[in-house]
């Protein structure tokens, strides 16, 4: 069975202000994702792997915590937590905890000219275990992500480059080959979370969702095709994404506050 690692993370616009008849400003609660559920199904063994994530916000509609419960194929549960720290409306740090309270790692976010340019990850012993660096094109879209990982005194560097094509397509170039991704023009589940617009801009899909992906090797030979069936609500936010093959099915569902 193919192993897939799906992200349940992303980013946002916020605070819609309208004026009442007495000319006082009224803050309208933004539409926010409150729960995400992902289910991986192996059709051959009928085994499932489920992950549920609950989103916790403060009064400023900033995401303060993401609590996940993973249920493995053996039924064993694993509960984890990510806490977010903010400075002047930007995410400047996160802490990742196992079993909710045991520190596993933490990350520091750095910005340059209103763009997120570097994330440094530390383990619980304050040792750097990873660095992500982002560069942007003249249209403020991410054009390169460099990931440096450290393990047992060794260093590994991976580089992804992004080319933005016509018809909502993006070319992702790696050392092993490239992929052509097709995006929709709808909103992903993180699109309205305060301060997440900075984070989402580090991803090629930004505020949108994938609908198809073609993967090629370095010689240009097509290796894999993936199609995603997406469903949206009346506000154009994604509520479900399904990828399916003969022996595998992956379903991702989102629930919002309204």
C-alpha positions in Angstrom: 0.0 0.0 0.0 1.3 3.4 -0.9 2.3 5.5 2.1 0.9 9.0 2.1 1.6 11.8 4.4 -1.0 14.5 4.2 -0.7 17.9 5.7 -3.5 19.2 7.8 -1.9 22.6 7.9 -2.2 26.0 6.0 -3.3 29.7 5.9 -5.7 32.7 5.7 -7.4 36.1 5.4 -9.4 37.7 8.2 -11.6 40.1 10.1 -14.5 41.4 7.9 -15.6 44.8 9.2 -19.0 46.2 8.5 -20.7 49.4 9.6 -24.0 49.3 11.5 -26.7 51.9 11.2 -25.4 53.8 14.2 -22.0 54.0 12.4 -20.2 51.7 15.0 -17.8 49.1 13.5 -19.0 45.5 14.0 -16.7 42.6 13.7 -18.1 39.7 11.8 -16.9 36.2 12.8 -14.9 34.8 9.9 -15.6 31.3 8.6 -13.1 29.0 10.3 -12.4 25.3 10.0 -13.0 23.6 13.4 -12.3 19.9 12.5 -10.5 17.9 9.8 -10.8 14.2 9.4 -8.6 12.1 7.2 -9.2 8.4 6.4 -6.8 6.1 4.6 -8.3 2.8 3.4 -6.3 -0.2 2.2 -8.9 -2.0 0.0 -6.9 -5.3 0.0 -6.7 -5.6 3.8 -9.7 -3.4 4.6 -7.4 -1.7 7.1 -7.9 2.0 7.9 -5.7 4.7 9.3 -7.7 7.7 10.7 -6.6 11.1 11.9 -8.8 13.8 13.4 -7.7 17.3 14.1 -9.5 19.9 16.2 -8.7 23.6 15.7 -8.7 25.9 18.8 -8.9 29.7 18.3 -8.5 32.8 20.5 -10.7 35.9 20.5 -8.8 37.4 17.7 -9.6 34.3 15.5 -5.9 33.3 15.6 -5.3 29.5 15.6 -3.8 28.8 19.0 -3.7 25.0 19.0 -4.2 22.0 16.8 -5.0 18.8 18.6 -4.8 15.6 16.6 -5.9 12.1 17.4 -4.5 9.3 15.2 -6.0 5.8 15.2 -3.8 3.2 13.6 -4.7 0.1 11.8 -4.3 -1.8 15.0 -6.8 0.5 16.8 -4.1 2.1 18.9 -4.6 5.9 19.5 -2.0 8.6 19.6 -2.8 12.1 20.7 -0.6 15.1 19.7 -0.8 18.9 20.0 0.7 21.8 18.1 0.6 25.3 19.8 1.1 28.5 17.9 2.8 31.7 19.1 2.2 35.1 17.5 4.0 38.5 17.3 2.3 41.5 15.7 -0.2 39.4 13.8 2.4 36.8 12.5 3.0 33.2 13.5 6.5 33.4 14.9 6.8 30.0 16.6 5.2 26.6 17.1 5.7 23.8 19.6 4.9 20.2 18.9 3.9 17.9 21.8 3.4 14.2 22.0 0.5 13.0 24.1 -0.4 16.7 24.3 2.1 17.6 27.0 5.5 16.0 26.2 7.6 18.4 24.1 8.8 16.8 20.9 10.1 19.8 18.9 9.6 23.6 18.4 10.1 25.9 15.4 11.0 29.5 15.0 9.6 31.5 12.0 11.6 34.4 10.4 10.1 37.1 8.1 11.7 39.4 5.6 9.7 42.3 4.0 6.4 40.8 5.0 7.3 37.3 3.7 8.0 34.2 5.6 11.6 33.3 4.6 12.9 30.8 7.1 11.7 28.2 9.6 14.2 26.6 12.0 13.2 23.4 13.8 14.7 22.3 17.1 14.3 19.1 19.1 13.5 19.0 22.8 17.3 19.3 23.6 17.5 22.7 21.7 19.5 21.1 18.8 18.7 22.3 15.2 17.2 19.3 13.3 15.9 21.1 10.2 15.7 24.4 8.3 13.3 25.4 5.6 14.1 28.5 3.5 11.8 30.2 1.0 12.4 32.5 -1.9 9.7 34.3 -3.9 9.3 35.7 -7.5 8.3 39.2 -8.5 4.7 38.3 -8.1 5.3 37.3 -4.4 4.7 33.6 -5.2 7.1 31.0 -3.7 9.6 29.9 -6.4 12.0 27.8 -4.3 11.9 25.9 -1.1 15.2 24.5 0.3 14.9 21.9 3.1 18.0 21.0 5.2 17.7 18.1 7.6 20.2 17.1 10.2 20.5 13.6 11.6 23.4 11.8 13.4 25.9 14.5 12.3 24.8 14.2 8.7 23.2 16.8 6.5 20.7 16.3 3.7 19.5 19.1 1.4 16.4 18.9 -0.8 15.3 21.7 -3.2 11.9 22.2 -4.8 11.4 24.8 -7.5 8.1 26.1 -8.7 7.1 27.3 -12.2 3.6 28.8 -12.6 2.0 27.8 -15.9 -1.3 28.7 -17.6 -4.6 27.2 -16.7 -4.0 27.0 -13.0 -1.0 24.6 -13.4 2.2 24.6 -11.4 5.4 22.7 -12.3 7.2 21.3 -9.3 10.9 20.5 -10.0 13.0 18.2 -7.7 16.2 16.3 -8.1 14.3 13.1 -9.0 12.0 14.6 -11.6 9.0 16.9 -11.8 5.3 17.1 -11.3 2.5 19.1 -13.0 -0.2 20.0 -10.6 -3.6 21.5 -11.5 -5.3 23.7 -9.0 -8.9 24.8 -8.6 -10.0 28.4 -8.0 -11.8 27.7 -4.7 -10.7 28.2 -1.1 -8.8 25.7 1.0 -9.7 25.0 4.6 -7.1 27.3 6.0 -7.8 30.3 3.8 -9.6 32.5 6.4 -7.4 31.8 9.5 -5.8 35.0 10.8 -2.1 35.3 10.0 -2.0 32.1 7.9 -1.8 34.1 4.7 2.0 34.4 5.4 2.2 30.6 5.8 0.1 29.7 2.8 2.3 31.8 0.5 5.1 29.4 1.2 3.1 26.7 -0.7 2.6 26.6 -4.4 -1.1 26.0 -4.0 -1.5 29.1 -1.7 -5.2 29.5 -0.9 -6.4 26.8 -3.4 -6.7 23.0 -3.7 -5.2 20.4 -6.0 -7.5 18.7 -8.5 -4.9 16.6 -10.4 -1.2 15.7 -10.4 1.1 14.1 -13.0 4.5 12.9 -11.8 7.4 12.4 -14.2 11.0 11.1 -13.8 14.0 13.1 -14.9 13.7 11.8 -18.4 10.2 13.1 -18.7 8.5 9.7 -18.5 5.1 9.8 -16.8 5.2 7.7 -13.7 1.9 8.4 -11.9 -1.4 10.2 -12.4 -3.6 11.3 -9.5 -7.1 12.8 -9.7 -8.8 14.4 -6.7 -12.6 14.6 -6.4 -13.3 17.8 -4.5 -16.6 19.0 -2.9 -17.3 22.6 -1.8 -19.8 24.5 0.2 -21.9 27.5 -1.0 -19.0 29.8 0.0 -16.5 27.9 -2.2 -14.6 26.4 0.8 -13.5 22.8 0.3 -15.4 20.3 2.4 -14.1 17.0 1.0 -11.3 15.7 -1.1 -11.1 12.1 -2.3 -8.3 10.3 -4.0 -8.9 6.7 -5.1 -7.2 3.8 -6.9 -7.8 0.1 -7.2 -6.4 -0.8 -3.8 -6.4 2.5 -2.0 -8.7 5.4 -1.0 -7.9 8.6 0.8 -10.7 10.9 2.1 -10.2 14.3 3.7 -13.2 16.1 5.2 -13.4 19.6 6.8 -16.1 21.0 9.2 -16.5 24.8 9.6 -18.0 27.0 12.3 -20.7 28.1 9.9 
